Amino acid sequence: MTQDFPQSALLHADYMAMLRRKRLYSALMLALFVALMASGFVVVDERNAGGFWGGLHRLFDFPASVLSEAWEKRAALPGHIVEYFPTLLETVNIAAVSTLFGAILGTLLSMLATQGLAPWPRLIPLFRRIMDVMRAVPEIVIALILIFVLGGGPVPAMIAIAFHTVGALGKLFSEVNENASLKPVEGLTSVGASWGQRMVLGVMPQVAPNYLSYALIRFEINIRASAILGFVGAGGIGYELKNAISWGQGRFDAAAAIFLMLFLTIVAVDQLSGWLRDLLTHGRQRGIFA
């Protein structure tokens, strides 16, 4: 007992020293973050001709104008919802098609980029870099290039979002693949199954719930991305929102109706996908609005 006491005291001292170092590093990181934020505000103020701080008090003027005009013209809200509902469906369709194509191609790339599953192990780094590039390029950059080539509309938005989704889901799917058991794959290999048969029969049943969970989360993200791309002429309800805001006073009621429709759509999709994810991953149901 007497010999254990000095050892425990030494361990306690080492732990306290490590804790002090961690607190010191955390304090330094916080100080660096505050310094970067302060310098960033200074740069923004200079780039904005010194009007950043002067205009900060007007930050909520636009939301206030939108809400006040929407309240004054609240009787027109149902008409705006009927008018813009087709463009909302177009936005949701863009997100759905993009997610579907992104999930299919992301599944293929994830299999090709996973150790133990890839048919060409030497090419795994290549496929991983391809997914990195697809994930790194923002959707709006791809959409602007495609709009210049193809013209405005939903097709450039769908291609741009699907391109980014392939990289994002491919990365997530490959991490899921790494936790899959290889015993079914080895069993199928022993009976002469092809690579595709091994993936479909040996791997997909294990990873399908997580795949669907990630795809549903990505669908929510793609709805927002589709609405944002509408601002650059890619169609959907975002294009109508841009027009309503550009007109300014007198059309803010339409902008408020579009904001409301987007908010309700995203909430509904979030709740529905959460319910489906819970059902797929845990095998139980919950209330949709739980």
C-alpha positions as CSV (number, residue, x, y, z in Angstrom):
1,M,0.0,0.0,0.0
2,T,2.8,2.4,0.9
3,Q,4.5,1.7,-2.4
4,D,1.3,2.3,-4.4
5,F,0.8,5.8,-2.9
6,P,3.8,7.5,-4.6
7,Q,2.9,5.9,-7.9
8,S,-0.7,7.2,-7.7
9,A,0.6,10.6,-6.7
10,L,2.9,10.7,-9.7
11,L,0.0,9.7,-12.0
12,H,-2.1,12.5,-10.5
13,A,0.7,15.0,-11.0
14,D,1.1,14.0,-14.6
15,Y,-2.6,14.2,-15.2
16,M,-2.8,17.7,-13.7
17,A,0.2,18.8,-15.8
18,M,-1.5,17.5,-18.9
19,L,-4.8,19.2,-17.9
20,R,-2.9,22.5,-17.4
21,R,-1.3,22.2,-20.9
22,K,-4.7,21.5,-22.4
23,R,-6.2,24.6,-20.8
24,L,-3.2,26.7,-21.9
25,Y,-3.6,25.5,-25.5
26,S,-7.4,26.1,-25.4
27,A,-6.8,29.7,-24.1
28,L,-4.3,30.3,-26.8
29,M,-6.7,29.0,-29.5
30,L,-9.5,31.2,-28.1
31,A,-7.2,34.3,-28.1
32,L,-6.2,33.5,-31.7
33,F,-9.8,33.1,-32.7
34,V,-10.8,36.4,-31.1
35,A,-7.8,38.2,-32.8
36,L,-8.8,36.8,-36.2
37,M,-12.4,37.8,-35.7
38,A,-11.4,41.3,-34.7
39,S,-9.0,41.7,-37.6
40,G,-11.7,40.3,-39.9
41,F,-14.2,43.0,-38.8
42,V,-11.6,45.7,-39.4
43,V,-10.9,44.4,-42.9
44,V,-14.6,44.2,-43.7
45,D,-15.1,47.7,-42.5
46,E,-12.2,49.0,-44.7
47,R,-13.4,47.1,-47.8
48,N,-16.9,48.4,-47.2
49,A,-15.7,52.0,-47.3
50,G,-16.0,52.3,-43.6
51,G,-19.7,51.6,-43.6
52,F,-19.8,48.3,-41.9
53,W,-20.1,49.6,-38.3
54,G,-22.2,52.6,-39.5
55,G,-24.7,50.3,-41.2
56,L,-24.8,47.6,-38.5
57,H,-27.7,49.1,-36.7
58,R,-29.8,48.7,-39.9
59,L,-29.2,44.9,-40.0
60,F,-32.8,44.1,-39.2
61,D,-34.4,46.8,-41.4
62,F,-35.0,44.4,-44.3
63,P,-36.6,41.6,-42.3
64,A,-38.8,44.2,-40.6
65,S,-39.9,45.7,-44.0
66,V,-40.7,42.2,-45.3
67,L,-42.7,41.2,-42.2
68,S,-44.6,44.5,-42.1
69,E,-45.6,44.4,-45.7
70,A,-46.5,40.7,-45.5
71,W,-48.8,41.4,-42.6
72,E,-50.4,44.3,-44.4
73,K,-51.1,42.1,-47.4
74,R,-51.8,38.9,-45.5
75,A,-55.0,38.3,-47.4
76,A,-52.9,37.7,-50.6
77,L,-50.8,35.0,-48.9
78,P,-52.9,32.0,-50.1
79,G,-52.8,33.3,-53.7
80,H,-49.0,33.6,-53.5
81,I,-48.7,30.0,-52.2
82,V,-50.8,28.7,-55.1
83,E,-48.8,30.8,-57.6
84,Y,-45.4,29.7,-56.4
85,F,-46.2,26.1,-55.5
86,P,-45.2,24.7,-59.0
87,T,-41.8,26.3,-58.6
88,L,-41.5,24.8,-55.1
89,L,-42.2,21.4,-56.6
90,E,-39.5,22.1,-59.3
91,T,-37.0,22.8,-56.5
92,V,-37.8,19.6,-54.6
93,N,-37.6,17.6,-57.9
94,I,-34.2,19.1,-58.6
95,A,-33.0,18.0,-55.2
96,A,-34.6,14.6,-55.4
97,V,-33.1,13.8,-58.9
98,S,-29.7,15.2,-57.8
99,T,-29.7,13.1,-54.6
100,L,-30.7,9.9,-56.6
101,F,-27.9,10.3,-59.1
102,G,-25.4,11.3,-56.5
103,A,-26.3,8.3,-54.3
104,I,-25.9,5.9,-57.2
105,L,-22.6,7.2,-58.5
106,G,-21.4,7.8,-54.9
107,T,-22.1,4.2,-54.1
108,L,-20.0,3.0,-57.0
109,L,-17.1,5.3,-56.2
110,S,-17.2,4.4,-52.5
111,M,-16.8,0.7,-53.4
112,L,-13.9,1.5,-55.7
113,A,-12.2,3.5,-52.9
114,T,-12.5,1.1,-50.0
115,Q,-9.8,-1.3,-48.9
116,G,-10.9,-4.9,-49.2
117,L,-13.7,-4.1,-51.6
118,A,-12.0,-2.4,-54.5
119,P,-11.3,-4.5,-57.6
120,W,-8.2,-2.4,-58.3
121,P,-6.5,-1.6,-55.0
122,R,-3.8,0.4,-56.6
123,L,-6.4,2.9,-58.0
124,I,-7.9,3.5,-54.5
125,P,-6.0,6.8,-54.1
126,L,-7.1,8.0,-57.5
127,F,-10.8,7.4,-56.8
128,R,-10.5,9.1,-53.4
129,R,-8.9,12.2,-55.0
130,I,-11.7,12.2,-57.5
131,M,-14.3,12.3,-54.7
132,D,-12.2,15.0,-53.0
133,V,-12.3,17.2,-56.1
134,M,-16.1,16.7,-56.6
135,R,-16.7,17.5,-53.0
136,A,-14.4,20.6,-52.9
137,V,-16.0,22.4,-55.9
138,P,-19.0,24.5,-54.7
139,E,-22.4,23.8,-56.4
140,I,-22.7,27.5,-57.4
141,V,-19.4,27.5,-59.3
142,I,-20.5,24.5,-61.3
143,A,-23.9,25.9,-61.9
144,L,-22.5,29.2,-63.2
145,I,-20.3,27.4,-65.7
146,L,-23.2,25.2,-66.8
147,I,-25.6,28.1,-67.1
148,F,-23.0,29.9,-69.4
149,V,-22.9,26.7,-71.5
150,L,-26.4,25.4,-71.4
151,G,-28.4,28.4,-70.4
152,G,-30.6,28.9,-67.4
153,G,-33.1,26.3,-66.1
154,P,-33.3,23.4,-63.8
155,V,-30.8,21.1,-65.7
156,P,-27.7,23.1,-64.8
157,A,-28.8,23.1,-61.1
158,M,-29.5,19.4,-61.1
159,I,-26.0,18.5,-62.7
160,A,-24.2,20.9,-60.3
161,I,-25.9,19.5,-57.2
162,A,-25.5,15.9,-58.3
163,F,-21.8,16.5,-59.0
164,H,-21.2,17.8,-55.5
165,T,-23.4,15.1,-54.0
166,V,-21.4,12.3,-55.6
167,G,-18.3,13.5,-53.8
168,A,-20.0,14.1,-50.5
169,L,-21.9,10.8,-50.4
170,G,-19.0,8.8,-51.8
171,K,-16.9,9.9,-48.9
172,L,-19.6,9.1,-46.3
173,F,-20.4,5.7,-48.0
174,S,-16.7,4.7,-48.1
175,E,-16.5,5.3,-44.3
176,V,-19.5,3.0,-43.8
177,N,-18.0,0.4,-46.1
178,E,-14.8,0.2,-43.9
179,N,-17.0,-1.1,-41.1
180,A,-18.7,-3.8,-43.2
181,S,-17.7,-7.5,-42.5
182,L,-15.7,-9.1,-45.3
183,K,-16.8,-12.7,-44.4
184,P,-19.9,-12.6,-46.8
185,V,-17.6,-11.2,-49.6
186,E,-15.1,-14.0,-49.0
187,G,-17.8,-16.6,-49.1
188,L,-19.2,-15.3,-52.4
189,T,-15.7,-15.1,-53.8
190,S,-15.2,-18.8,-53.0
191,V,-18.2,-19.8,-55.1
192,G,-17.1,-17.7,-58.1
193,A,-19.3,-14.6,-57.7
194,S,-18.4,-11.6,-59.8
195,W,-17.3,-8.3,-58.2
196,G,-20.7,-6.8,-58.7
197,Q,-22.5,-9.8,-57.2
198,R,-20.2,-9.6,-54.1
199,M,-21.0,-5.9,-53.6
200,V,-24.7,-6.3,-54.1
201,L,-25.2,-9.5,-52.1
202,G,-22.4,-9.3,-49.6
203,V,-21.9,-5.6,-48.8
204,M,-25.2,-3.8,-49.6
205,P,-27.4,-5.6,-47.1
206,Q,-25.0,-4.5,-44.3
207,V,-24.6,-0.9,-45.3
208,A,-28.0,-0.1,-46.9
209,P,-29.6,1.4,-43.7
210,N,-26.7,3.8,-43.2
211,Y,-26.6,4.6,-46.9
212,L,-30.3,5.6,-46.9
213,S,-29.8,7.6,-43.7
214,Y,-27.0,9.7,-45.3
215,A,-28.9,10.0,-48.5
216,L,-31.9,11.4,-46.7
217,I,-29.7,13.9,-44.9
218,R,-28.2,14.9,-48.2
219,F,-31.7,15.4,-49.7
220,E,-32.4,18.0,-47.1
221,I,-29.2,19.8,-47.9
222,N,-29.9,19.6,-51.6
223,I,-33.3,21.3,-51.2
224,R,-31.6,24.3,-49.7
225,A,-28.8,24.2,-52.4
226,S,-31.4,24.1,-55.1
227,A,-33.2,27.2,-53.7
228,I,-29.9,29.0,-53.5
229,L,-28.9,28.2,-57.1
230,G,-32.2,29.8,-58.2
231,F,-30.5,33.1,-57.4
232,V,-28.1,32.6,-60.3
233,G,-30.7,31.7,-62.8
234,A,-30.9,27.9,-62.2
235,G,-34.7,27.9,-61.9
236,G,-36.9,26.8,-59.1
237,I,-38.4,28.8,-56.3
238,G,-35.0,30.5,-55.6
239,Y,-35.4,32.3,-59.0
240,E,-38.8,33.6,-58.0
241,L,-37.5,34.7,-54.6
242,K,-34.7,36.6,-56.3
243,N,-37.2,38.4,-58.5
244,A,-39.5,39.3,-55.6
245,I,-36.6,40.7,-53.5
246,S,-35.2,42.6,-56.5
247,W,-38.5,44.4,-57.0
248,G,-38.2,45.7,-53.5
249,Q,-41.0,47.5,-51.7
250,G,-44.3,46.3,-53.0
251,R,-43.3,42.7,-53.6
252,F,-42.1,41.9,-50.1
253,D,-45.3,40.0,-49.5
254,A,-44.4,37.6,-52.2
255,A,-40.9,37.2,-50.8
256,A,-42.4,36.4,-47.4
257,A,-44.7,33.8,-48.9
258,I,-41.8,32.1,-50.6
259,F,-39.7,32.2,-47.4
260,L,-42.6,30.6,-45.5
261,M,-43.0,27.9,-48.2
262,L,-39.3,27.1,-48.1
263,F,-39.3,26.9,-44.3
264,L,-42.3,24.6,-44.1
265,T,-40.9,22.4,-46.8
266,I,-37.5,22.0,-45.2
267,V,-39.1,21.3,-41.8
268,A,-41.5,18.7,-43.3
269,V,-38.6,17.0,-45.1
270,D,-36.5,17.1,-42.0
271,Q,-39.1,15.5,-39.9
272,L,-40.0,12.9,-42.5
273,S,-36.4,11.9,-43.2
274,G,-35.7,11.7,-39.4
275,W,-38.6,9.3,-39.0
276,L,-37.4,7.2,-41.9
277,R,-33.8,7.2,-40.7
278,D,-35.0,6.1,-37.2
279,L,-37.1,3.3,-38.8
280,L,-34.2,2.1,-41.1
281,T,-31.4,2.3,-38.6
282,H,-33.2,1.2,-35.4
283,G,-36.1,-0.8,-36.7
284,R,-38.7,1.2,-34.8
285,Q,-41.1,3.9,-35.6
286,R,-41.7,7.2,-33.9
287,G,-44.0,10.1,-34.4
288,I,-43.2,12.2,-37.4
289,F,-43.2,15.3,-35.3
290,A,-41.6,13.8,-32.3
